[in-house]
Amino acid sequence: MAARVAAASAHPLHVSRALVCGKERWYVKTLQDRPKLISAKPTTVAHLVGLTRPKPAPVDRSQFERHLYSLTGTVTLVRQENDLDLHIVVEDGLGHQMIVEAPNAPFCTAKATAYRRKQMAAARSKVRLCATARVVGVVFWDRPHVITGRAPNAIELHPILGFDCLSE
């Protein structure tokens, strides 16, 4: 297993939140639209990356993006992005990988409920490279773009609301 931790991006303290936090469907992927979420179901990386991407891609939250999923896999990369999210790559050992993201809560998630901000912050604080991790998060259709760990259908768990390292 080749695992990497990338250096965190440095941001001056005087940079405004609007310049640092993300833009693309930001309210959706940080739960600031305050959706009613559907209870977590166990799944696999292979199952999620095998789903058909919706066409056209959703602009607002789709009904499917109200689902919480729990999956187990190997965390092979943790990197802080320019929008202050932790970009995490999870692999299943069968050749499938996907991205899960931990936003910078509460800094970049101000309009999410206090409960969800707390969940996001707690999950983010536990993120690390891990041979076997359980990740719980909200399914999200990202735009297809070139980024390390992207699933072929650009599905992600964004944000994650739970993270536990089960084995080093």
N, C-alpha and C positions, 0 to 999 in steps of 0.2 A: 504494500500500500504506500503510495507516494502522497504524503500530506504536506500542506503548506499553510503557513500563516503569513499573510502579506502585511507589510507595514501599514499602519493607519495613516490616513491622509491628515495633514496638519491644517487646521483652520484657525485664523486669528480670532480672538475672543470678540472683537468688535464687528465681525461680519453679521449682518442681519439674518434673521431666521428665513426670510423670503428668499435670500440669495443662496442659502445652504440646503434647505429642505427640498425635496423633490417636486416635480411638476406633473408628470404624466399620470392621470387618474389618481392623484395623490390622496384625495379624500376617500377614495375607495380602498386603496391599499394600506391605509393607516386607520381605517374604521372611523374616520371623522364624519362619515355619512350616517353613523350610528345604526347599522343594520341589525335586524333580528336574525341571529345566527342559528343554524341548525346543528344540533348536538354532534360532537365528534364521533366519527366512524373510523375504524381501523382500515387502512389501505396499504398499498405498496407503491414504491416509486414506479415500478413497471406499469402498474394500472394507470396511474395519473399521466405518465408520459405517453401512454397508448391511446388516450382519449382524443377524439376529433375536435380540433380547434373550431370555435364558432365563427361563422361568416355571415354578416360582417362581425368584426370584433366588438364587444360591448363598449359603450362609452360610459354609461352609468353602471352600477352594480347589476350583474345578471342574477337571475334566480340561483343558478349553479354556484355563484360566488358568495352565497350565504352559508355554504357548507364548511364545517370544521372537519379536518382530517387528522388522523394520527398515523404516522409512519415511522418505521425503523430503518436506519441505514448508517453508513459510514460517513462521517463529516471529514472531507478531504481538503477543504479550503475555507478559511474565514478571513474576510477582507472588509475594511471599512471603505465605503464608497463616498463620492463627493457629496451625495445627499445625506450623508451621515448614517445611512442604513448599514447594518452588517450584512454583507453578501456571503452566503453560506452555501457550499455545494455539498449535496448529499448523494451518495452512490449506493446502489443495492448489491453490488458484487456480481451482478449478472449483465453488466454492460450498460445499465441505465443510470442516468444522473438527472438531477434537477436542482434548481435554485430555491432556497428558502431565505426569507429576509427578516431581519429584526430592525425595525425602525428605531430612531433615537427618541424613545419616549421618556419623559413627556415633552421634550423640547420641540419635536416636529409632529406632534400628534395632539395639539392643544384642544381640538374640538371633539375628540373621542371621549367616551364616558370615562369617569375616574376609574371605574373597575377595569375597563379594557386597557387604559394607560398603565395601570398597575401590572396587569398580566404581561403586557408587552415589555415593560421594564424588567420584570422578574425573569422572563424568558431570556432576554438579551444578556442579563448579567451572568447567566449560566453557560452561554455559548462558548464552545472551544472545540478543537480537533478531538475526535473521538472515534474509536473503532466501531462502537455500536451506540447510537443515540436514538432516543425517541423524541420526535418533533411533532408538536401539535400546532396547526395553523389553519388559516382561512385560505381556501383555494382562490387563485387569482390568475386571470389571463393577461400576461404581459405582452407587449408588442414583440414580434420577432426581431431580434437584433443580435449582433455579434458580441457575446459576453461569455466569459468562462463559466461552464457548467450548465448552460441553458439547455432545457429539454427541447426536442425537435418541435413540439407543439407550443413552446413558450409558456407552459403552465408553471406556476410557482405556488408556494405557500407564502403568502404575504398579507398580513404580518404573521409571525409566529407568536403563539400565546403560551407555549410550553416548550421546555427543552430539558432533557435529562440525559446525561452520559451514563449508559448502562455498563460499558466496559471500555477501559483505556485501550 
